[in-house]
Amino acid sequence: MDPVERHDYTPDVSFDGGNLDCGSGLLLLIRRHIDPMDRGGLLEILSTDRTVEVELPAWCRLTSNELVSWTRREDQRSFLVCKGALTERAPAVAASTPIAAVHERVPVTIPDALPEPRPAPAIAPLSIMGVGSWPRPRWMLQAVHDRLEGRLADADFQATADDAVRLAVDAQLRAGADVLTDGEQRRDSYASFVGSLLDNCQLIPLSDLTAMVDDPDKFERELRALDVPAAEVRHPVVFGHLGRSRSLAVHELAFVQECADRPVKVSLPGPYLLTRTMWLDCLEEMPYNTREALARDVVRVLREELHYLLAAGASLVQFDEPVLTEVVFGAQSGNRSFMCGALSEKLEPGPELDFAVGLLNEVTRGLPSERLGLHVCRGNWTPDESAALAGDYAPLLDALSRADVGTLFLELSTPRAGEAAVLKALPDDKRIAVGVVNQKLDTVESLEEVRGRIEQAVNLFGEERVLLTPDCGFATFADNPVASARTAEAKLRVIAQARDSLGF
């Protein structure tokens, strides 16, 4: 498109990107401004960087936004972008509330001291619980998107989420769960949600990254290998040193504690997963020189959150590290587990597992292991069993043994996980939360089938070491639940019925 003398339309919102190019922060500013706008809204982007003439039209094509026109006067360029297509523009579009145009980095503050754990309800052997996520109601999904795109105030979002959590908790109680979660109702996904809460981090669609990487063609090939539309999946991008000026999950814990008098489990993305997710070595500009430097700050913010969760009475804090299976099985499999961490560089399994265990043990250092857990699975973004990774736990045994946590949450009902007997080599001081139903299956397992899996687990590990769960969460990504809420409740219920029928 050639430049014009003047725009035919008046923008609803305008901001000055200065000399930023798309790879060094301009797209983050565009996302901040365009997300809150209604479809058909017009955004003016001012820029003095000449590369934007090429990169911005490419971004518009990739994200299905329309470049309406652009002007150039000496070094000053003005781009008029319509959110969506110009044909969607209403006859009179009310101007959106302008957002601060300065892409400021927030100073990082580190607490002088962290609170100590306080007592919490104990989790009995053979207790039943979900792994974490629960299918969101349709209206909750809309609220998640409205909040991500700046159209819903935080107070309104939290009130809506409270209603969704109540429904998730009630379903768990009806099913007979002994330990509750909030179903991750406030999160867009099990991991990326921290990108909207940590300082100097921003969630953007995966598709936006194409204009920010040094090899767009290679990156687009990576995206095409994934089964979730890149424009619909948000990815955290770090633009400064990470800080934690607000809680990641303490508020989630507090609300569940108000809903019922039972032990509560909270899940968090593990430090290796977050480091792999946030370390995009393909970006043109990064605030950290090395992955290890980023990992140190990831460990710090997670350790802060963990202290506050244990001080608030969480019975169990579970760290999700599913990308560990990408480390050991990814190279030999033609399949991919859809985890954003798979987009970063792929290194040798041995050193990577050592790195992952070291990060986790630094997060949990000195804290009560009986209140700490680690979850590992082989991919949970689709109900298609053939699309996820496969392989038994043998390559992970050493890492699982060295992790300073008291409970391992492991998928075991799917054939992809191999034989449970491999886990007999794990230390006796670790509990095994055994997956006894497959959340990917539409059908609910029979009572006899679940009874058999529980009996096998008790025979392998002893009654005192066994907890009972599904293989993974029911809705890892908010927009892609692998089960309905009705099926999720029925699967928890059959676990309770099977356990109770065994007389434990």
KOLDONU-652181 format. One record per residue (C-alpha): x negated, y, z negated; residue in one letter. Coordinates in steps of 0.05 Angstrom, whole numbers, padded with zeros to 5 digits, always signed. Example, Ala and Ser with C-alpha at 12.3 -4.5 7.8 and 13.67 -1.06 7.14 Angstrom:
BEGIN
-00246-00090-00156A
-00273-00021-00143S
This chain:
BEGIN
+00000+00000+00000M
-00027+00068+00019D
-00023+00127-00029P
+00033+00178-00021V
+00035+00253-00032E
+00084+00248-00090R
+00129+00196-00123H
+00202+00194-00102D
+00224+00173-00173Y
+00213+00203-00241T
+00180+00155-00291P
+00215+00137-00355D
+00149+00129-00392V
+00080+00154-00375S
+00011+00142-00405F
-00060+00159-00389D
-00108+00100-00385G
-00169+00144-00374G
-00227+00107-00343N
-00207+00038-00368L
-00205-00017-00316D
-00160-00078-00318C
-00215-00121-00347G
-00232-00074-00405S
-00165-00058-00435G
-00119-00024-00386L
-00074-00085-00380L
-00066-00088-00455L
-00042-00016-00454L
+00005-00030-00396I
+00034-00089-00433R
+00046-00046-00495R
+00085+00004-00454H
+00123-00040-00405I
+00146-00095-00453D
+00196-00051-00491P
+00227-00024-00426M
+00290-00051-00396D
+00285-00084-00328R
+00288-00030-00275G
+00250+00019-00319G
+00193+00059-00288L
+00125+00065-00319L
+00072+00115-00295E
+00000+00095-00306I
-00053+00149-00299L
-00124+00126-00284S
-00191+00152-00261T
-00220+00083-00247D
-00221+00067-00173R
-00220-00009-00183T
-00149-00003-00209V
-00127+00011-00137E
-00141-00062-00122V
-00129-00096-00189E
-00062-00065-00207L
-00025-00086-00144P
-00052-00157-00155A
-00027-00156-00227W
+00042-00131-00203C
+00047-00189-00154R
+00026-00239-00206L
+00075-00215-00259T
+00134-00201-00212S
+00134-00126-00227N
+00140-00078-00168E
+00088-00026-00151L
+00135+00029-00125V
+00083+00080-00103S
+00016+00111-00121W
-00018+00177-00112T
-00091+00200-00111R
-00117+00270-00122R
-00192+00272-00128E
-00209+00224-00185D
-00139+00223-00215Q
-00093+00166-00195R
-00020+00157-00213S
+00014+00089-00206F
+00089+00081-00212L
+00108+00010-00232V
+00178-00017-00240C
+00191-00070-00292K
+00219-00125-00248G
+00245-00102-00180A
+00266-00031-00163L
+00334-00060-00140T
+00347-00076-00213E
+00343-00003-00233R
+00408+00024-00260A
+00434+00090-00232P
+00413+00126-00295A
+00361+00092-00339V
+00352+00122-00408A
+00280+00138-00423A
+00246+00089-00469S
+00212+00112-00532T
+00140+00127-00514P
+00086+00085-00547I
+00020+00114-00570A
-00025+00112-00510A
-00090+00104-00549V
-00115+00032-00554H
-00142+00040-00624E
-00183-00011-00662R
-00160-00018-00734V
-00215-00016-00787P
-00223-00084-00819V
-00214-00087-00895T
-00238-00146-00936I
-00207-00157-01005P
-00254-00151-01064D
-00224-00215-01094A
-00174-00268-01073L
-00119-00295-01118P
-00129-00364-01149E
-00080-00421-01135P
-00022-00429-01183R
+00016-00493-01198P
+00066-00518-01146A
+00116-00575-01143P
+00079-00641-01131A
+00093-00682-01069I
+00111-00754-01088A
+00088-00815-01048P
+00132-00834-00989L
+00161-00763-00987S
+00195-00744-00921I
+00181-00679-00885M
+00176-00648-00816G
+00110-00632-00786V
+00128-00559-00776G
+00170-00532-00719S
+00246-00539-00712W
+00287-00522-00650P
+00308-00448-00651R
+00381-00428-00638P
+00390-00391-00572R
+00401-00325-00608W
+00336-00335-00646M
+00298-00346-00582L
+00326-00280-00556Q
+00305-00245-00620A
+00234-00273-00612V
+00229-00245-00542H
+00260-00179-00561D
+00211-00170-00617R
+00151-00190-00575L
+00171-00139-00523E
+00184-00084-00573G
+00260-00080-00566R
+00278-00105-00636L
+00257-00071-00701A
+00220-00115-00750D
+00273-00109-00804A
+00327-00133-00755D
+00283-00189-00730F
+00269-00214-00801Q
+00343-00213-00818A
+00359-00254-00756T
+00302-00302-00772A
+00328-00310-00843D
+00393-00338-00814D
+00356-00386-00769A
+00312-00410-00826V
+00374-00423-00869R
+00402-00467-00814L
+00336-00505-00807A
+00330-00516-00882V
+00402-00539-00888D
+00390-00590-00833A
+00329-00617-00869Q
+00367-00622-00934L
+00425-00659-00901R
+00375-00707-00870A
+00343-00723-00937G
+00276-00687-00930A
+00237-00683-00995D
+00190-00627-00972V
+00215-00568-00933L
+00187-00523-00879T
+00217-00460-00849D
+00217-00493-00780G
+00170-00439-00755E
+00231-00400-00734Q
+00194-00333-00735R
+00139-00357-00688R
+00135-00357-00613D
+00090-00418-00619S
+00053-00458-00672Y
-00012-00420-00659A
-00006-00357-00617S
+00040-00323-00667F
-00021-00299-00706V
-00039-00255-00647G
+00019-00209-00664S
+00000-00205-00738L
-00076-00200-00741L
-00109-00133-00734D
-00143-00119-00667N
-00108-00175-00632C
-00051-00172-00581Q
-00006-00224-00549L
-00002-00220-00473I
+00026-00269-00421P
-00026-00318-00396L
-00014-00292-00326S
-00042-00224-00347D
-00110-00254-00359L
-00120-00266-00285T
-00137-00193-00275A
-00183-00193-00335M
-00229-00251-00319V
-00293-00252-00277D
-00269-00311-00234D
-00195-00302-00220P
-00190-00359-00170D
-00219-00410-00219K
-00174-00384-00274F
-00112-00390-00230E
-00131-00462-00215R
-00133-00474-00290E
-00064-00444-00299L
-00035-00485-00243R
-00058-00548-00280A
-00012-00529-00338L
+00061-00548-00341D
+00087-00485-00374V
+00098-00422-00331P
+00039-00376-00347A
+00084-00315-00346A
+00125-00343-00404E
+00069-00364-00451V
+00036-00311-00493R
-00038-00315-00509H
-00076-00276-00563P
-00129-00230-00537V
-00180-00200-00585V
-00201-00128-00572F
-00237-00113-00638G
-00260-00147-00701H
-00205-00189-00732L
-00172-00167-00796G
-00114-00189-00840R
-00077-00128-00866S
-00011-00166-00870R
+00008-00238-00885S
+00012-00291-00832L
+00059-00338-00868A
+00066-00318-00942V
+00132-00284-00924H
+00156-00348-00891E
+00139-00388-00954L
+00175-00339-01000A
+00240-00343-00961F
+00242-00419-00960V
+00229-00420-01035Q
+00292-00377-01043E
+00333-00426-01002C
+00322-00491-01041A
+00286-00518-01102D
+00240-00567-01068R
+00166-00569-01050P
+00149-00527-00989V
+00097-00540-00936K
+00068-00485-00892V
+00031-00498-00828S
-00024-00453-00799L
-00066-00459-00736P
-00134-00487-00755G
-00198-00447-00748P
-00226-00488-00691Y
-00161-00482-00652L
-00158-00407-00661L
-00231-00399-00643T
-00222-00440-00579R
-00159-00401-00563T
-00187-00332-00575M
-00257-00344-00546W
-00246-00333-00472L
-00317-00333-00445D
-00288-00314-00377C
-00267-00245-00400L
-00308-00187-00373E
-00312-00152-00440E
-00309-00183-00510M
-00316-00153-00579P
-00357-00213-00603Y
-00424-00231-00572N
-00418-00305-00591T
-00365-00355-00606R
-00397-00366-00675E
-00388-00293-00692A
-00314-00296-00675L
-00308-00361-00715A
-00335-00327-00777R
-00279-00276-00776D
-00227-00329-00759V
-00250-00368-00820V
-00247-00306-00863R
-00176-00287-00846V
-00150-00358-00853L
-00185-00366-00920R
-00152-00302-00944E
-00084-00327-00922E
-00096-00395-00953L
-00112-00364-01021H
-00048-00323-01020Y
-00006-00383-00998L
-00032-00426-01055L
-00023-00369-01104A
+00049-00362-01080A
+00064-00435-01096G
+00058-00472-01030A
+00056-00546-01047S
+00018-00561-00983L
-00017-00520-00930V
-00027-00557-00864Q
-00078-00536-00813F
-00061-00555-00741D
-00120-00577-00699E
-00089-00614-00640P
-00143-00589-00594V
-00190-00640-00626L
-00160-00692-00581T
-00176-00648-00521E
-00248-00651-00545V
-00252-00727-00547V
-00203-00748-00493F
-00199-00688-00445G
-00259-00706-00402A
-00238-00778-00390Q
-00164-00763-00377S
-00132-00734-00316G
-00079-00705-00362N
-00083-00641-00402R
-00054-00627-00470S
-00023-00558-00462F
-00062-00519-00513M
-00089-00451-00497C
-00156-00472-00527G
-00165-00517-00467A
-00175-00454-00424L
-00242-00439-00457S
-00308-00473-00444E
-00312-00549-00453K
-00371-00574-00493L
-00397-00641-00517E
-00352-00678-00567P
-00403-00691-00621G
-00426-00619-00633P
-00355-00594-00624E
-00327-00640-00677L
-00383-00619-00724D
-00367-00546-00710F
-00292-00558-00722A
-00302-00595-00788V
-00351-00542-00812G
-00302-00486-00798L
-00245-00522-00833L
-00287-00539-00894N
-00308-00467-00900E
-00235-00445-00900V
-00217-00495-00954T
-00281-00491-00995R
-00268-00497-01070G
-00193-00503-01063L
-00151-00562-01087P
-00154-00615-01032S
-00089-00648-01055E
-00053-00585-01030R
-00088-00583-00963L
-00073-00621-00899G
-00097-00629-00827L
-00051-00646-00768H
-00077-00678-00704V
-00036-00698-00643C
-00045-00708-00568R
-00003-00652-00539G
+00070-00633-00553N
+00095-00584-00501W
+00137-00633-00460T
+00180-00694-00474P
+00144-00730-00418D
+00100-00782-00452E
+00059-00792-00390S
+00037-00719-00389A
+00001-00718-00456A
-00067-00745-00475L
-00077-00817-00498A
-00129-00853-00541G
-00136-00883-00610D
-00166-00848-00671Y
-00233-00884-00669A
-00271-00824-00639P
-00242-00778-00692L
-00252-00822-00754L
-00316-00790-00776D
-00289-00719-00769A
-00224-00737-00805L
-00264-00769-00861S
-00308-00708-00870R
-00251-00657-00870A
-00241-00628-00940D
-00166-00639-00942V
-00124-00688-00981G
-00073-00706-00928T
-00079-00725-00855L
-00016-00715-00812F
-00024-00764-00754L
+00021-00786-00697E
+00027-00861-00698L
+00095-00880-00669S
+00075-00865-00597T
+00035-00918-00560P
-00012-00862-00539R
-00040-00860-00609A
-00066-00932-00608G
-00065-00980-00666E
-00056-00953-00737A
-00105-01006-00763A
-00163-00964-00738V
-00147-00915-00794L
-00162-00967-00848K
-00233-00940-00848A
-00211-00872-00874L
-00231-00855-00946P
-00184-00879-01000D
-00176-00809-01029D
-00138-00785-00967K
-00063-00790-00960R
-00037-00809-00891I
+00026-00774-00868A
+00048-00826-00819V
+00088-00809-00757G
+00145-00860-00757V
+00191-00829-00704V
+00173-00800-00637N
+00200-00729-00630Q
+00193-00733-00554K
+00246-00787-00546L
+00319-00767-00535D
+00343-00830-00569T
+00340-00838-00644V
+00299-00898-00667E
+00335-00956-00699S
+00334-00967-00774L
+00296-01033-00764E
+00243-00999-00720E
+00229-00945-00771V
+00230-00995-00829R
+00176-01035-00793G
+00132-00974-00785R
+00139-00955-00858I
+00123-01025-00881E
+00062-01028-00836Q
+00037-00962-00864A
+00047-00984-00936V
+00011-01050-00922N
-00048-01012-00891L
-00057-00955-00939F
-00017-00971-01002G
+00047-00938-01024E
+00012-00883-01063E
-00024-00857-01001R
+00034-00855-00951V
+00078-00796-00932L
+00131-00801-00877L
+00140-00753-00818T
+00156-00749-00744P
+00095-00753-00698D
+00095-00677-00688C
+00140-00616-00690G
+00206-00613-00653F
+00193-00546-00619A
+00118-00531-00615T
+00132-00474-00566F
+00196-00435-00580A
+00219-00437-00508D
+00203-00510-00498N
+00234-00553-00554P
+00222-00627-00542V
+00286-00645-00580A
+00352-00614-00598S
+00368-00593-00669A
+00419-00649-00674R
+00368-00701-00652T
+00315-00673-00699A
+00362-00679-00758E
+00382-00750-00738A
+00309-00771-00734K
+00293-00745-00803L
+00356-00779-00830R
+00336-00847-00802V
+00268-00840-00837I
+00304-00828-00903A
+00352-00886-00892Q
+00296-00933-00874A
+00253-00915-00934R
+00311-00920-00982D
+00332-00987-00954S
+00263-01015-00970L
+00273-00999-01044G
+00209-00960-01054F
